[in-house]
């Protein structure tokens, strides 16, 4: 198998994990989606949200660098209502995990045409 170059191997990756209150999933997804949209406008490289078979919720986010991530969050609140909805849905936040990409074969999905 041939490897292909990928800019994503130079990104800063963070894995977020949560356990949500039962029945609060829609509020969480809506809040998370709004915050993610606004973070992209500030310079994030995007994120994906997943629900695991273990019942946890996972978000995989890409940033140009750890410093860019710090700078973006230092700008202050994005949308207080979206943040409130998201936080209210969370029963437990697990520690963030930073990931060091060593190989990347994930194809980017584009909203157009999907």
N, C-alpha and C positions, 0 to 999 in steps of 0.2 A: 504494500500500500504506500502510495506517495503522499507525503505531507504537503500541505499548501500553506503559504504564509498567511498569517492572520494578525490584523491589528489588535484583535481582542486579547492576544497574549500579553500585550503591553498595558491592559486596563487593570484597574483596581476593582476587585469583585468582593461583594459582601452578601452573605447569606443571612437572611433574617428569619426568625422562627417564632410562631405564636400558637398558643392554645386559646380558642375563642369561647365566649359564652354561647351556649346553645340558643339558637334562634337569632343570633346577632350577625350571622354570616353576611347577609346582604348589606347591612350597614357598613361592615368592615370592608367589603369589596368596593362599595361606592366611595368610601372615604379614601381607601388605598389608591383607587384609580385616579381620583382627583389630585391627590398629593403627588402621585407619580407623573401625571401630566404637567403639573407645575414645576416639578424638579427637572423635567426634560427641558422646559423653557429656560431654566437657569443653568443648564449645562450637563445634566446627568445623561448617560448614554442609554437609559431605559432600564426596565425591570420586567420580570415575569412573576406572576402570583400563582401558586399551586396549593392544592389541598392534598396532603399526603395520606396514604392508606393507613397511617398510624394516627390519623385524626388531627395532626398538627398542620398548620398553614405555613408555607414557605414562600419567601420572596427572594429572588436572585437578581441583584442589581449590579449594573456596570457603571463605573465612573472613570473619567480620564486618568485620575490619580487620587491618592488618599488626600492630598492637599486640596484638590478641586472639591472633593466631597466636604471637607471641613469648611472651606470657604462658602460653599452653597448653603450649608446649614447655618453658618454664622450670619447670613443675611436676614435671618429671622423667620417668623411664621409665614406659611404659604397660604393656608386657608383654614382659619380657626374652626369653622363648623365641620369641615371634612376631618380635621385632626381630632376634634371632639368625638365625632361619630366612630372613627377608627379606634381611638383609645378606649371608649366605652365598651366596645365589642371584645376587647382583649381581656381574657381571664388571666393569662400568664405570658410574659415576654421572656423568651430564652435569650441567652447571650448571643450577640452577633458573631459570625464566623467570617473571617477574611480568607479568601481563596487565592492561591497563586496558580494561575493557569499555566500548564505545561504543554498542552496540546489542545487545539480547538478545531473540531469538525462540525460544530453546530451551525446550521444554515440560518441566516437571519430571515425572519418572517416579516412580511410587509402587510399592513392592513389592507392596502389596495389589492383587490383580486383574491382575497381569501374569504 
